[in-house]
Amino acid sequence: NKYDNAISGVDYQIGRIRNFLIKNNNWEDTIFVILSDHGDCLDEHGVYFGHDSLFDESIHVPLIMKIPGFEKKEIHEFAQTPDIVPTILEIFDDKDKEKYLDNNINFEGKSVISLIKDGKPLRDKIFLFDGLAPEVKAIRTKKRKLILAPGNKCNLCKAEHHAKIEEYNLENDPSETKNIY
């Protein structure tokens, strides 16, 4: 119940912000972004109510963007949190963009505008790191995931959530239940 109530509470607060923007005639011109920094395992893979693993339950999180001038669209390609700032900067006109980029800032992320417009993927793989177990790393493509966990004791719960090496065929095993390594 606590978990469901937390989701309901966040949804309610997002609705309040949206309604305020609509009421004050600002919704159409507002860039509105909703995201999460991590997901949660709710008993999957022996991880109980935590985000301390690199299974998709922990890493596949929502990124919802309302951008003026764009139609509603659901996209199933890789995007990452660092992509948000370059995306917002691309939305600004050229004059404003230059103001922010004058310092030769190199962003880790990439704008998702071309992905939204053309469906063109930004990347074919992502690299993953577990903030609670620094030696746990992974690489994920659409079809496969490889997790390397030579020292994988979680700093939060002191458990080991991964084998030393795990590989998953995500086409045949999207729930990551069969380590094929």
N, C-alpha and C positions, 0 to 999 in steps of 0.2 A: 504493500500500500504506500509506503514512504516513497518508493521509486516512482510509482504512477502519479502520486500527488505532486512530486517535484516536477515531473513533465507537464502535468496539468497547470501548475503554477507558472512555469516559464511560458507556456502557451498563452495563458491569460495576460501576462505582462507584455508579451509581444503584441497581442491584440490591442492592448491599451495604447501602446506607442503608435501602432498603425492607425487606430481610430483617431487619435489626437492629430496626426499628420493629415488625415483626410478632412477632419473637421476644420482645420486651419488652412485648407487648400494648399498643402505642401506635398502631398503624397505623390503626385504625378512627376514632380521635379526632384524627388529624393532617391538617392542610391541607398538601398536598404539591404544589409547583409546579415544573415544568420548563419552561425557556424558553431562547431564544437571543437575543442582541442583534443578530445578522445572519446571513444565509445566505452562501453562496459560489457564485460562478460557477466552473464547472469546465471552461471553454473556451467557454461560451455567450457570444455577442455580442462575441467577441474579448477577453474578460476572462478571464485565466488564473489560477485558484486565488486569487481575491480577492473581496472584498465591496465594492469601490469602484465601485458603480453603483446606479441605482435600478430595475434590472430585477427582476422578481419573484424570480429566483433569489437575489438579495441581500436582498430585503425581506420575502418571505413565509417566516416562521419558525414553528417549533412553539411553541405555548403549551398545555401539558398541565397540567391542575389536577385533583387528587383532593381533593374537598371532602366531609367527613362528611355523610351524609344524602342525597347526590345519586347517581343512577345514572350509569353510564358512557354517554356521549353524544358523538358527533362533530358539531361545529358548523362551518359554512362561512360565517361572517359576519365582519365586521371587528372585531378587537380589537387593542389596542395595549398595550405594556409599562406605560404609566402607568395602565392599568385594574386592575392587580393589587392595589395598596394599597386603593383604594375597595372592591374585591370582598372582600378579607379583612376590612375593617372592617364590611361589611354582614353577614358571617357571624357576627361577635361579637354578643352580645345587646346590647340598647339601653343598658344601664348602661356596659358596656365601651366601646361606640361613642362615647358622650358624653365619656368620659375622653380619648379621642384627638382629638375634634373640638372641645373647649372653646376652643381657640386660634383659632377661625374659619379653619381651614386650608381653602383652596380647592384641590382637586385637579384636575390637568389631565385625569386619566382619569375613567372612569365604571365603576361596578360592572357586572360581566357576569352577575350573578345573574338578572336578568330575561331576559337572552338565553338562559341555560341553562334556566330554568323554562319560558318561554313562546316561545322562539325569536324574540323581538322584537329586531330589529337595533338596536344602539346608535347607529349612524351609517351614512350612505349613501355616505360618501367619507372618504378619509384623505389627509392631506398628508404629503409625504415630503421629507426633506432628506438630502443626502449629506455626512456628516461629513468625508470626505476631499477633497471638492470643494465648498466652501461656496456657490458660485454655482449649483449644480445642485439644482433643486427639482422636485417633481412633485405632481400630484393624481391620485388613482386612485379610480374607482368600480368596481362589479362588472363593467361593460361596457367601460369606456374608461380609458386612462391618457394624460395629457399631461405631458411632461417638458420643462422649460425649463432650458437649460444655456448661458447666454451666455458664461460663462468656465468651461470645464469641465475644466481640467487637474487631474488627480488628484494630490494632495499625496504619495501613496505611491509611485506608479510613474511619474508625470509624463506619462502617456498621456491622451488624450481618449477617454472611453468613450461619450459621447453626441454626437449632432448638436446644433446650437443649439436646435432645436425638434423634438420627436418626439411623435407621437400614435399610439396603438395601439388597434385594435378588439379587445378581449380575448375577445369571443365568437367571432369568426372567426379570430383569431390569438393564441391563449393563450401562445404562445412568444415573442411580441413580435419577430417577424422582419420585418414589413412596416410601415415608417413611412408612415402615410397622411396626414401633415400636408401 
